Amino acid sequence: MRAGARSEGLRRGLEILGLFSDVRCEWGITEISREMGLHKSRVHRAVKTLEDVGFLRKDPKSQKYSLGIRAYDLGIVAARHFSLTPEARPLMQEVADETKAAVSIRVRDGDDIVIIDSIESSGVLRVHSPAGARRPWDFGAGGKLFAAFLPASEVKMMIENHGLGRYTERSIAEEDDFLQELDVVREKGYAVSDGEHIPGVLSVAAPILNLRGEMIAAFLASLPSTGLSVQQRSKMTATVVKKTAAISDLLKKEAGVARAG
């Protein structure tokens, strides 16, 4: 399609929606104008249109905008039918083949974590992580990883609203211990759960990142921990981290091409 035949207004509106994230969930007109390098009148028209159709909503006190109910509705649909990229599937299969683990990709949907794609393990002892299944916000390695990427204030709010689950005897159910564990996850760049969500199951989760370095999904591998040597655990962790970085690179490349187009 010729560039002149495209809708600049639509592009501008979508780029404005793209500014909103877990890290920055509210924007004012002046802030958007400065961030995008556009005159405030243009930003105002685009934002008001998005507000009119329900993709943005305005806080009457702060006069700032956040995502509206229509954006939420689309997010729910996307979470249910989401596929990161066709190229991610072979990488998932490689991890499953190399580690004999069940592998999955998970996203946040409100206060839950949703499995959007999975490959079952080929080992004799299997861990099931079916696509479409939901997990609590703090469940296992995936829960710790998502929490580690949230602002501290939101983690506190989630603990206040939902508490910390005691899924097994090894679950981290005390707030101070959980917050310390999140520090460890941030330092390492990945999360490990050893019997904390399902007895006898080891899980490793690493973040799938977008162009801005924001976590958009978690790549997770799980397998029975009985009889696993230290070397096998280390190999599984290294494999998950390496393949997850490769998936992130694919997404960044696709996003870069789309942006250039």
Secondary structure in CASP SS format (residue, H / E / C, confidence):
PFRMAT SS
TARGET T0000
AUTHOR 0000-0000-0000
METHOD secondary structure of the structure
MODEL  1
M C 1.00
R C 1.00
A H 1.00
G H 1.00
A H 1.00
R C 1.00
S C 1.00
E H 1.00
G H 1.00
L H 1.00
R H 1.00
R H 1.00
G H 1.00
L H 1.00
E H 1.00
I H 1.00
L H 1.00
G C 1.00
L C 1.00
F C 1.00
S C 1.00
D C 1.00
V C 1.00
R C 1.00
C C 1.00
E C 1.00
W E 1.00
G C 1.00
I H 1.00
T H 1.00
E H 1.00
I H 1.00
S H 1.00
R H 1.00
E H 1.00
M H 1.00
G C 1.00
L C 1.00
H C 1.00
K H 1.00
S H 1.00
R H 1.00
V H 1.00
H H 1.00
R H 1.00
A H 1.00
V H 1.00
K H 1.00
T H 1.00
L H 1.00
E H 1.00
D H 1.00
V C 1.00
G C 1.00
F C 1.00
L E 1.00
R E 1.00
K E 1.00
D C 1.00
P C 1.00
K C 1.00
S C 1.00
Q C 1.00
K C 1.00
Y E 1.00
S E 1.00
L E 1.00
G C 1.00
I H 1.00
R H 1.00
A H 1.00
Y H 1.00
D H 1.00
L H 1.00
G H 1.00
I H 1.00
V H 1.00
A H 1.00
A H 1.00
R H 1.00
H H 1.00
F C 1.00
S C 1.00
L C 1.00
T C 1.00
P C 1.00
E C 1.00
A H 1.00
R H 1.00
P H 1.00
L H 1.00
M H 1.00
Q H 1.00
E H 1.00
V H 1.00
A H 1.00
D H 1.00
E H 1.00
T H 1.00
K C 1.00
A C 1.00
A E 1.00
V E 1.00
S E 1.00
I E 1.00
R E 1.00
V E 1.00
R E 1.00
D E 1.00
G C 1.00
D C 1.00
D E 1.00
I E 1.00
V E 1.00
I E 1.00
I E 1.00
D E 1.00
S E 1.00
I E 1.00
E C 1.00
S C 1.00
S C 1.00
G C 1.00
V C 1.00
L C 1.00
R C 1.00
V C 1.00
H C 1.00
S C 1.00
P C 1.00
A C 1.00
G C 1.00
A C 1.00
R E 1.00
R E 1.00
P E 1.00
W C 1.00
D C 1.00
F C 1.00
G H 1.00
A H 1.00
G H 1.00
G H 1.00
K H 1.00
L H 1.00
F H 1.00
A H 1.00
A H 1.00
F C 1.00
L C 1.00
P C 1.00
A H 1.00
S H 1.00
E H 1.00
V H 1.00
K H 1.00
M H 1.00
M H 1.00
I H 1.00
E H 1.00
N H 1.00
H H 1.00
G C 1.00
L C 1.00
G C 1.00
R C 1.00
Y C 1.00
T C 1.00
E C 1.00
R C 1.00
S C 1.00
I C 1.00
A C 1.00
E C 1.00
E H 1.00
D H 1.00
D H 1.00
F H 1.00
L H 1.00
Q H 1.00
E H 1.00
L H 1.00
D H 1.00
V H 1.00
V H 1.00
R H 1.00
E H 1.00
K H 1.00
G C 1.00
Y C 1.00
A E 1.00
V E 1.00
S E 1.00
D E 1.00
G C 1.00
E C 1.00
H C 1.00
I C 1.00
P C 1.00
G C 1.00
V E 1.00
L E 1.00
S E 1.00
V E 1.00
A E 1.00
A E 1.00
P E 1.00
I E 1.00
L E 1.00
N C 1.00
L C 1.00
R C 1.00
G C 1.00
E C 1.00
M E 1.00
I E 1.00
A E 1.00
A E 1.00
F E 1.00
L E 1.00
A E 1.00
S E 1.00
L E 1.00
P E 1.00
S C 1.00
T C 1.00
G C 1.00
L C 1.00
S C 1.00
V H 1.00
Q H 1.00
Q H 1.00
R H 1.00
S H 1.00
K H 1.00
M H 1.00
T H 1.00
A H 1.00
T H 1.00
V H 1.00
V H 1.00
K H 1.00
K H 1.00
T H 1.00
A H 1.00
A H 1.00
I H 1.00
S H 1.00
D H 1.00
L H 1.00
L H 1.00
K H 1.00
K H 1.00
E H 1.00
A H 1.00
G H 1.00
V H 1.00
A H 1.00
R H 1.00
A H 1.00
G C 1.00
END
